[in-house]
Amino acid sequence: MIENKVASSGLITLNLEDYLPNRDIVTFDLKDFLFMELILKEKDYRETLKNKDWEEYRDQYVAVTCSADAIIPVWAYMLAVSYLQPVARDVYMGTMEEMQKHILLKNIDAIQTEDFEDQRVVVKGCGDKPIDNAAFAEITRILLPVVKSIMYGEPCSTVPIYKKK
């Protein structure tokens, strides 16, 4: 009989892809509200935001950004967020990629570390979706105080990261 030593090893495989946003991220681009894509006119901007149908952002991840090479006052971003926050799932000031990283790190920080108490954890290294390096650092930071060991890679081929002494 062939024994599967990986299956019987007691290792927990943690795939960081599981902590990526579970839906698409949409962009709210202030460029669309600029006069000639260069100048923010406060009165027009306020009026446009006030009359906008915000339901298209209901339960969405929204990255607030400005893709035009324009000087945007901080309050303009704040005003957009004040309309988005009540309807959106989450709002982040930055690009879609930056928001994906923000959500990933936020989801990792929400992990119940007691589920990993005194466990041997393998943080999966390869996958179908790219994972920001910051996520690997963050999972190490939050698991280190509670786990027996942390490894990187696949259960059949791991790189040791940490072992409790």
C-alpha positions in Angstrom: 0.0 0.0 0.0 1.3 3.5 -0.9 1.1 6.0 1.9 0.5 9.7 1.0 3.0 11.3 3.5 1.9 14.8 2.5 -1.8 14.1 3.3 -0.8 12.6 6.7 1.7 15.2 7.6 -0.8 17.5 9.4 0.3 20.5 7.3 -2.2 23.3 6.7 -1.9 24.8 3.3 -2.8 28.5 3.2 -3.5 29.9 -0.3 -3.4 33.7 -0.4 -5.5 33.7 -3.5 -8.4 32.9 -1.2 -8.0 36.4 0.3 -8.2 38.3 -2.9 -11.3 40.4 -3.6 -14.2 38.2 -4.5 -15.6 40.6 -7.1 -14.3 43.0 -9.6 -13.0 46.5 -8.7 -14.5 49.5 -10.5 -12.9 52.8 -10.9 -14.3 56.2 -10.1 -12.2 58.5 -12.2 -12.2 62.2 -11.3 -10.9 62.9 -14.8 -14.5 62.6 -16.0 -15.5 65.6 -13.9 -12.8 68.0 -14.9 -13.3 70.9 -17.3 -11.2 70.0 -20.4 -9.8 67.1 -18.3 -7.5 69.7 -16.6 -9.4 71.9 -14.2 -11.8 71.1 -11.4 -14.5 73.7 -11.0 -15.8 73.3 -7.5 -19.4 74.4 -8.2 -19.8 72.2 -11.2 -18.2 69.2 -9.5 -20.4 69.5 -6.4 -23.5 69.8 -8.5 -22.6 66.8 -10.7 -21.8 64.6 -7.7 -25.0 65.7 -6.0 -27.1 64.7 -9.1 -25.2 61.5 -9.9 -27.0 58.1 -9.6 -24.7 56.3 -7.2 -26.6 53.0 -7.4 -24.1 51.8 -10.1 -21.6 51.5 -7.3 -23.9 49.5 -4.9 -21.9 46.8 -3.2 -18.9 47.3 -5.4 -15.2 47.8 -4.6 -14.5 51.3 -5.8 -11.0 52.7 -6.5 -11.1 56.5 -6.5 -8.4 58.0 -8.8 -7.7 60.6 -11.4 -6.1 59.4 -14.6 -5.6 62.9 -15.9 -2.4 64.8 -15.3 -4.2 67.5 -13.3 -3.8 68.9 -9.8 -6.7 67.7 -7.8 -7.4 69.2 -4.3 -7.7 66.6 -1.5 -11.2 67.7 -0.7 -12.4 66.6 -4.2 -11.4 63.0 -3.4 -13.0 63.3 0.1 -16.2 64.6 -1.5 -16.4 61.6 -3.9 -15.8 59.2 -1.1 -18.6 60.8 1.0 -21.0 59.8 -1.8 -19.5 56.4 -2.5 -19.1 55.2 1.1 -22.8 54.7 1.8 -23.4 52.5 -1.2 -20.0 50.8 -2.0 -18.7 47.7 -0.4 -15.4 49.4 0.1 -13.8 52.6 -1.2 -10.0 53.2 -1.6 -8.1 56.2 -2.9 -5.8 54.7 -5.5 -5.6 52.6 -8.6 -7.4 49.3 -9.1 -4.2 47.4 -8.4 -3.6 49.4 -5.2 -7.1 48.7 -4.1 -6.7 44.9 -4.8 -3.6 45.0 -2.5 -5.5 47.0 0.1 -8.4 44.4 0.1 -6.0 41.5 0.2 -4.1 42.9 3.2 -7.3 43.8 4.9 -8.6 40.2 4.4 -5.4 38.7 5.7 -5.5 41.0 8.8 -9.0 39.6 9.5 -7.8 36.0 9.7 -8.7 34.3 13.0 -5.2 33.4 14.1 -6.5 31.0 16.8 -7.5 28.7 13.9 -3.7 28.3 13.3 -2.6 27.9 16.9 0.3 25.4 17.1 -0.2 24.3 13.5 2.4 23.7 10.8 1.4 26.1 8.0 2.5 26.1 4.3 1.9 29.4 2.6 1.2 28.4 -1.0 3.8 29.9 -3.3 2.4 29.4 -6.8 -1.0 30.0 -8.1 -3.2 31.2 -10.9 -3.3 34.8 -9.8 -0.4 37.1 -8.9 -0.1 37.9 -5.2 1.7 41.0 -4.0 4.8 40.3 -2.0 3.4 42.4 0.9 0.7 39.7 1.4 3.4 37.1 2.1 5.1 39.4 4.6 1.7 40.2 6.2 0.7 36.5 6.6 4.1 35.8 8.2 3.7 38.7 10.6 0.2 37.7 11.8 0.9 33.9 12.0 4.3 34.0 13.6 3.1 34.5 17.2 0.7 31.5 17.1 2.0 28.8 14.7 4.4 25.9 15.3 6.0 26.5 11.9 5.7 28.5 8.6 6.9 27.1 5.3 6.6 28.5 1.8 5.9 26.6 -1.4 3.9 23.4 -1.8 3.4 20.6 0.8 5.7 18.3 -1.3 8.4 20.9 -1.6 8.7 23.6 1.0 11.1 26.3 2.1 11.3 26.6 5.9 10.6 30.2 7.1 10.0 29.8 10.8 10.0 27.1 13.5 9.0 27.7 17.1 11.8 26.9 19.5 
